[in-house]
Amino acid sequence: MQRHRTFTAEIRDHVGERVTITGWLHRLRAMGGVNFVILRDRTGTAQVVATEAEITPLHGLHTETVLAITGRVVETPQAPGGIEMVEPQFEIISPVHEATPFAIYKDRLRASMPVFLDHAVFGHRALERRAVLRLLSGVMGGFRETLNQKHFTEIQSPKLVESATESGANVFAADYFGRTAYLAQSPQFYKQIMVGVFERVYEVGPVFRAEPHATSRHLNQYVSLDVEFGFIRDHFDVMEMLIEVIKGIIEHLKTHYAPELNLLKAELPLLPDKVPHLYFPEAQQMLHDQFGVNDALGEPDLAPEHERILGKWARDNHNSDFVFVTGYPMVKRPFYTHPNPADPRYSNSFDLLFRGLELVTGGQRLHQYQDYLDAAARFRYPLEPFRYYFEAFKFGMPPHGGFAIGLERFVTQLLGLDNVRLAALFPRDMHRLAP
Amino acid sequence: MQRHRTFTAEIRDHVGERVTITGWLHRLRAMGGVNFVILRDRTGTAQVVATEAEITPLHGLHTETVLAITGRVVETPQAPGGIEMVEPQFEIISPVHEATPFAIYKDRLRASMPVFLDHAVFGHRALERRAVLRLLSGVMGGFRETLNQKHFTEIQSPKLVESATESGANVFAADYFGRTAYLAQSPQFYKQIMVGVFERVYEVGPVFRAEPHATSRHLNQYVSLDVEFGFIRDHFDVMEMLIEVIKGIIEHLKTHYAPELNLLKAELPLLPDKVPHLYFPEAQQMLHDQFGVNDALGEPDLAPEHERILGKWARDNHNSDFVFVTGYPMVKRPFYTHPNPADPRYSNSFDLLFRGLELVTGGQRLHQYQDYLDAAARFRYPLEPFRYYFEAFKFGMPPHGGFAIGLERFVTQLLGLDNVRLAALFPRDMHRLAP
């Protein structure tokens, strides 16, 4: 690699010069005695035209061979982007001697999802796959950038814990030097605790859910974008912060990830200044009265179909791809949820639906120590395993709240993918632990 | 929380005005009929002077009570910083009815380490503890900022894996829907694979080591700052990148974390333009010849005491708190390590010592598929469990390398702490799974 490397995206600045590009053999096509070599690097692709004699070093090699190509840059109207390279010399860096399991240069990957996932190690090199995964990076970056500007401090909390936080079910157990540890289902208690230290905290990290479902919406490990902050009035302060974070993420993507958004033909979400919100019983009433839904009233939760209807309602009536449902019944929310002071059957919590799918759950939490003791008793939640954590409340916590965004779900909805596995780096489900 | 909140760091801009500050009762002192109330918020502390009558609302309450104080800001030469508040009105937000396990307003925490760690949920509120944990955030931020500028892409890889990557021992096992999953000891294979996709990648995330040791230098879960990139010549390109990353982190801390560095009296590291490096056998020879070390020659690794000597040597002779040792014997390095082409007993790998302690391990990796097959056979490393991963090499990988920095260890050495547990948010060791 001694020579100077020119990136494929830069060659148009070097017309008439000989330059060296380096990367993967993306595609090789022979057409009437002329060979078209497409080389891929991290900035894009470039077309190189080679005669039969020039192409000799590639004989017997397959796509994905890593190579350096030195050639002269010329303007050619019929070439992709009007630029190509001619008179190439090839240097093989890493030869590939076997055909790839499927072609990745096609406009749309032809592999079935299971086949693709088995070979994702290679398949992620496809330009559209790479762009999807780049957006995961972009969402994380925009999330952090927005919160850093608002004086939040980043934490990384333990993933091995002595006691399962949310519920005993759906938690993975591990052997920890002869005793049982659990994989954290969320950083919930840690982020609350750290509000007592920094006032405003966030975490980007893995969470683990041992849910024995195989749906297109769930992963058994995913990346959670967690936020928690203190000195709020109620959950509406949390909702306001959440919208600012989502705006920040979208701005970050527009600024830094335009090539990926264009390649994927992503439709950026409609996010009006005022995102609509519906109080839970009001949402149920509307589903019943306006949309003829018979199974909504009186239920403690919304079904996925109800969420889809509310998503469409928000888009049609408020020009918004987002809609809040607030005040979910306390019986369906974790014990640390703050009740609505005006009607304690309902909670100061919310879901944010994005294009008809729950993307974010959040709310105000209890903050008084006595309220924790009372709630734990009411929910028959054992106190002893959490004695360490409850010290945060015993020793003074301000009113606080927060939320968690599912990273892969965000990108799934942003791009209109039909399975969350396609927005995961290497998804984990009931049947898949590799690659 | 309806009123406007002024932060303690801002009150000096409001001399003569009545403002409201909000936070925790950090300390309360009665001196000769006058009461000094110290309130802590995320920006610092402020002193409030209260008469016996004014202080009545605080009767019976303990430190860490959350409260709002409205008072007039005055300049007082003998007050801390020359500013205090008088004529206060107190509003209790969350009362504390019990004394805290130890005082956190003292200059130096008096609690023993086990007692401190048991109560870290509260103890982290101490100003110096908070500053240490803020630096963890700062190191992560500087790491990402530097790499983003160099066109790296962030990944978050699976933490539950089918097969242990580095060795069968020292790995935590978990039950995964009836079969065994392992907690990833490092994102090694994933970051290498993703070089095939993005060319340059990094990850900040938890790693899990089931090492049954209880030392002051090891944690069973820690945050690893991982980097991997392609199209390198050899490990010296990786070392150069590492130094740029460390420079970037230190600049980031100086720019954004000066208050924390000052509070902790941190001595920023000596980092000359040219960080010294020693080839492994050369380092052993020097230890023997110059420092009279008898047990170094012929050993395949350096002992902690050897590292301390080399650290001192670099400081005394090169004005550097960092020193590279390159070329560790292949027998002590993982099977994917690239050998030194000129002498295959030694590797194209390195350690970076920071103030005499190994902070970073890195190097060039094998990149040819056949080399992986040969190395796996030589190391008796089973291929079948890794068939998915090895597709990365079968289908073309460029010469590449990378490194991993231990986040907590970096902050430990930066601050001269005597135990890595004191640089962890909530440390995990053989005996500690909570809080």
Interface residues (C-beta under 8 A of the other chain):
Chain A: M1 Q2 R5 T22 W24 L25 D41 R42 E64 T65 V66 I93 S94 P95 V96 E98 T100 D118 H119 V121 F122 H124 R125 R129 R130 L133 R134 L136 S137 M140 G141 R144 N148 H151 T153 E154 I155 Q156 S157 P158 K159 L160 V161 E162 S163 F172 A173 A174 D175 Y176 F177 R179 A181 L183 Y190 I193 M194 G196 V197 F198 E199 R200 V204 G205 P206 F208 A210 P212 N220 Q221 V223 F231 I232 R233 H367 Q368 Y369 Y388 Y389 E391 A392 K394 F395 G396 M397 P398 P399 L407 L425 F426 R428 M430 L433 A434 P435
Chain B: M1 Q2 R5 T22 W24 L25 D41 R42 E64 T65 V66 I93 S94 P95 V96 E98 T100 D118 H119 V121 F122 H124 R125 R129 R130 L133 R134 L136 S137 M140 G141 R144 N148 H151 T153 E154 I155 Q156 S157 P158 K159 L160 V161 E162 S163 F172 A173 A174 D175 Y176 F177 R179 A181 L183 Y190 I193 M194 G196 V197 F198 E199 R200 V204 G205 P206 F208 A210 P212 N220 Q221 V223 F231 I232 R233 H367 Q368 Y369 Y388 Y389 E391 A392 K394 F395 G396 M397 P398 P399 L407 L425 F426 R428 M430 L433 A434 P435
